[in-house]
Amino acid sequence: MIYTIRLLLILLLLSCCSYVSYSQVVPMIKVATIGVPNESITLKDFQNAEYSFLKVRIGRSANANLTLATVKNNILEWVSATNEKIYTYNGKIIKVSGIGKNISFITYSKFAIEPQTIDSFDVQLYNPGAVIQQVSDMRFVDYREIYHLDEKINTQYFKEYVITKEFRWKYVNHYWVDDSTNRVIKTKQSIHPDFPSLEIEYFYK
């Protein structure tokens, strides 16, 4: 909220100094307070894509598409046109590069989206650097219908309750698992205490 107020003051100051017109300031204020609209991927968009891809939304900022580049040991590497990278394992983000706050899971092979699964993982944080340990408690919530590629699909909805042992950082990750494929089709995850959550939709070819 403090950052939003500061941004509003800066925008108004610039408009008074004739650097930015009123017609430009209003949309900028709207983005600062409401955020950029979350654009949907249509069936036509999916059919026009050559490879599997994901759509990521960082906080309330703009959306970006990352293409599946490699699959190795069940780790999927997704790459943007400007070389930002997200690595996922069973739908969970285990490494991020080039988006502002890089992280890398040192241990992750036991991660599974199954009811009442409790495990711990070692994670490398950067800027500032630290190795932390997180306890993950996966819980099934219910069955839900969500829109995906212009239609409703049935999913299993899970919440992952995460606690960081070294300092007070608690958060909840969300996973929607497609009933027909048993793949994570949508997720919302936190990767760093000083960074907005990442909302991802997966589109598999």
N, C-alpha and C positions, 0 to 999 in steps of 0.2 A: 504493500500500500504506500509506503514512504517513497519507493522508487517511482510509482505512478504519479504521486503528487509532484515530485521533482520534475518529472518529464512534462507534466502539464504546465508548470511554471515556465520551463525553458521554452516550450512551444509558444506560449502566450507572449513571452518576452520577444522571441524572434518575430512573431507576427506584428508586434508593435513597432519593431525596427525595420519593417518592410522586407525582411529576408524571406518570409513565408507568407503567402496569401491566406486569407480567412478560409477560402475554399479548400486549401491544402491542410490547414490546421485541424479542421473538424474531423476528417477521416483519420488523421494521425492520433487524435485524442480517442477516437472510437477504438482504434486498434490497441492503444495503451490500456484502456479500461475494460474492454470486452474481449479483445483478441481477434485473431484472424479466423474466419469461418473454417470449419473442418470439412474439407472437400471429400466427397464420396467417390470411390472407384466404381465405375459402371461395368456392366458385362462387356460392353463394346471396348472399353479401355483394356480390360483383361484380355480379350480376344486379340487385340492389336499388339499386345506385348509378346515378345519372342521368348522371354525367359520368366521364371518365377521372380517375384519381387515383393517387397513390403512397402507399406506407406507408414511413415513415422511422423508423429506430431509431438513437438517438444513444448510442454506447457501449453501456452496459448499462442505460440508463434506459428509461423507458416508450416505447411506440410512439405514433406520431401519423400521421393521414391528412391529406394535402394534396390539394386538388382542382385539376385543370387549369383555369386561369382564362383564359389567352390563349396564342396561338401567333403569333409574329411573327418573320420571317426565320429560321425553324427554331429559335428560342429558345422553350422551353416554360416558362411561369410557373405554378408550383404554389403555392397559397395555403391556409393552415390557417384554422380557424374563428376563431382569435385573431390573424390577420394575419401569422403567420410566413410567409416566402416563400423558395422555392428555385427557381432558374432553371437549366435544363439545356439543353445543346446536344449532340446526338448521344449522349445518355446521361450526359454529363459535367456535373458541377456547375460552373457558371461564375459564380454569384452567390448569396449567402445573406444574408438580412435577418431580424433579430429572434430569432435562436436563441442568441445569446450571443457569437459571434465572427463578425462580418460580413466577407465577402470579395467581391471583384469582379474577374473576369478582364478585363483591358483588351484583350488579343488572344486570340482563340480560334477564329477562322474556319477555320484549317487543321487543327483537331483531327479525327481520324478513327480509328476502331477497325479498323485494318488491320495485318497482320503486318509487323514490322520497320519501323515508322514512327517516325522521330525528328524532333522539332520543339521549338521553344521558345516560351514564353508569358510575357507581362508580367501580373503580378497585384498588385492593390491590397489590402493588409491593413489592418485597423483594430484599435485597442485592443491594442497601440500601432500607429500608422499607419506604413506603409512600402510602397514599390513594389519588388517583387522580380522576378527573372527565373527561370523554371523550365525545365529541359530534360526533355522527356518522351520515353521510349523504350517504345513499345508492342510487346508480344510475344504471339503466339499460343501457348497452352500445350497444350490438347487439347480433345477433344469430351467434354461431360459431360451427364448427365441430372440435372435438378433438378425438385423438386415445385413446381407453379404451378397454382393454382386446382383443387386436388384431383386433379391428375394429373401424370404425369411428362412432361417435354418435353425435346427435344434442344437443346443449346446449344453454342456455341463459347465457350470460356473464355479470356480474355485477361488479362494482367497489364501494368499501366503503371508503369514504374519512373521515379520523379520525383526530380530533384535540384535543390535551390535553390542558386543560385550565391552569393548574398550571405552566407549563413550555413549552418551544418551542419544542414540539415533534409532528410533523405532518407526517402522512404516509397514504398509500393507500393499502387496502386489496382487493384481487381478488377472485371471486367466479364463478365457472362454474356449472350451475344447469342442470341436465339431463332432457330433455324435456319429456321423457316417464314416469319418476318416480317422477319428481319434487323434487328430492334429490340433495344436493350438492355432486358432483362427484369429484371435484377438487377445491383446494383453495390454495392461497398463502397469509400468514398473518404475521404481525409483532406483537410481544408480549411484547417487552421490548426495550427501546432505546439503550441499550448496548448489544444487542443480534441479531444474523442474523435472517432473516425471515424464517418461516417454510412453506415449500411447501408440501401439503398433497394430496394424492389420496385415495378415499374411495372405499372399495370393500365389498358390502353387499351380504350376503348369503340369 
